Amino acid sequence: MSLPLADRVIQLAYDPGISPKGGGLPGLAVLKDVVNSINMFGIIAVVGALAVSLGVWAWGHHTGGHQAEANGKKGAVVAAGAALGLGAANGIVAFFSTLGSQVH
C-alpha cells in the first residue's frame, strides 16, 4: 500500500527528539580518557615524524640529495598538517556539531 506524497514528506519531517546527552551510558568517562590518550599518542608521534622529516630535509640539502630534500619537505608539511588536525579536533567536531544542530 503506497502512501500519498504529502504523508511521506510529513514522515520525513518528523522530529524524533534525539539530542546528544552526557551521562546516559556507563563508561563515558573511560571512553573520554581513551580518546584523550589516543590524541596525545598521535601528537607525540607527530613530533617524532616532524623531527625525522626535518632531519631528512637538512641531510638532503647538505648532501645535495634533491629527492631526500623534497621528501623531508613533504614530511614536514604533512606532520604540521597532522598536528593542526589533532590540535583542532575538538573545535572542528564542536563546530560541525553546532552547525548540524541548527538544521531543521
Backbone torsions as a table, in degrees:
resi	resn	phi	psi	omega
1	MET	NA	123.0	-176.5
2	SER	-92.7	137.7	177.8
3	LEU	-87.8	146.9	174.4
4	PRO	-62.6	157.1	-176.9
5	LEU	-58.1	-41.0	-179.1
6	ALA	-61.6	-39.0	178.9
7	ASP	-68.7	-35.9	177.9
8	ARG	-67.1	-39.4	178.9
9	VAL	-65.3	-41.0	178.6
10	ILE	-63.0	-38.7	178.2
11	GLN	-65.5	-36.9	178.7
12	LEU	-69.3	-30.6	-177.3
13	ALA	-86.7	0.0	-178.9
14	TYR	-64.4	130.3	177.9
15	ASP	-90.8	113.9	-179.5
16	PRO	-73.8	-11.4	177.7
17	GLY	75.3	28.9	-179.0
18	ILE	-102.0	131.5	175.5
19	SER	-144.9	154.6	-179.8
20	PRO	-61.1	138.2	179.9
21	LYS	-144.4	128.1	177.8
22	GLY	-80.0	149.8	175.4
23	GLY	86.2	6.2	-178.3
24	GLY	-80.3	-26.5	-178.4
25	LEU	-120.3	146.5	174.9
26	PRO	-71.7	148.1	177.3
27	GLY	89.1	6.9	-179.1
28	LEU	-63.8	-39.4	178.9
29	ALA	-64.9	-38.3	178.4
30	VAL	-65.9	-42.6	178.8
31	LEU	-62.1	-40.9	177.0
32	LYS	-62.7	-40.8	178.0
33	ASP	-63.4	-40.8	179.0
34	VAL	-63.9	-45.5	179.9
35	VAL	-65.3	-40.4	176.3
36	ASN	-61.4	-39.6	179.1
37	SER	-67.6	-39.7	177.1
38	ILE	-63.2	-41.3	178.2
39	ASN	-62.8	-43.3	179.0
40	MET	-64.8	-41.7	177.4
41	PHE	-59.8	-42.6	178.4
42	GLY	-63.0	-40.8	179.3
43	ILE	-65.6	-41.7	177.7
44	ILE	-63.4	-41.0	177.7
45	ALA	-63.7	-37.1	178.7
46	VAL	-66.4	-37.6	177.1
47	VAL	-61.3	-43.8	177.3
48	GLY	-63.7	-43.3	179.3
49	ALA	-63.9	-38.5	178.5
50	LEU	-65.9	-42.2	179.1
51	ALA	-62.5	-43.6	179.1
52	VAL	-65.2	-44.3	-179.3
53	SER	-62.5	-41.6	178.4
54	LEU	-66.6	-36.4	175.6
55	GLY	-64.4	-42.8	178.1
56	VAL	-65.0	-40.2	178.2
57	TRP	-61.0	-48.4	-180.0
58	ALA	-64.5	-42.8	179.7
59	TRP	-63.4	-43.4	178.9
60	GLY	-63.8	-38.7	178.1
61	HIS	-67.6	-42.1	-177.5
62	HIS	-67.7	-38.5	-176.4
63	THR	-93.1	-5.4	-179.1
64	GLY	82.2	14.1	177.9
65	GLY	-83.5	96.3	-174.4
66	HIS	-66.2	-34.4	179.0
67	GLN	-66.0	-44.3	178.7
68	ALA	-64.7	-39.7	178.9
69	GLU	-62.9	-44.1	179.4
70	ALA	-65.3	-40.4	178.3
71	ASN	-66.2	-36.9	176.5
72	GLY	-64.1	-40.5	177.2
73	LYS	-63.9	-45.4	178.8
74	LYS	-60.6	-43.8	-180.0
75	GLY	-63.1	-38.9	179.4
76	ALA	-66.1	-40.3	179.3
77	VAL	-67.7	-42.4	179.2
78	VAL	-64.7	-41.8	179.0
79	ALA	-64.6	-39.4	177.7
80	ALA	-65.3	-40.2	177.2
81	GLY	-65.2	-39.4	178.1
82	ALA	-65.6	-40.0	177.5
83	ALA	-63.6	-40.0	177.2
84	LEU	-62.3	-45.6	-180.0
85	GLY	-65.1	-42.9	179.6
86	LEU	-66.4	-41.1	-179.8
87	GLY	-70.2	-31.2	-176.5
88	ALA	-97.7	6.0	-174.2
89	ALA	-57.0	-46.4	180.0
90	ASN	-62.1	-43.9	-179.8
91	GLY	-66.2	-39.8	179.6
92	ILE	-64.5	-47.2	179.9
93	VAL	-64.6	-42.2	179.2
94	ALA	-63.9	-40.1	179.5
95	PHE	-61.3	-51.0	-176.9
96	PHE	-72.9	-29.5	175.4
97	SER	-65.8	-43.7	177.1
98	THR	-64.9	-41.9	178.0
99	LEU	-62.2	-42.0	179.6
100	GLY	-68.8	-31.7	179.5
101	SER	-72.0	-15.1	178.7
102	GLN	-86.2	-7.7	178.3
103	VAL	-76.5	127.0	179.8
104	HIS	-128.0	NA	NA
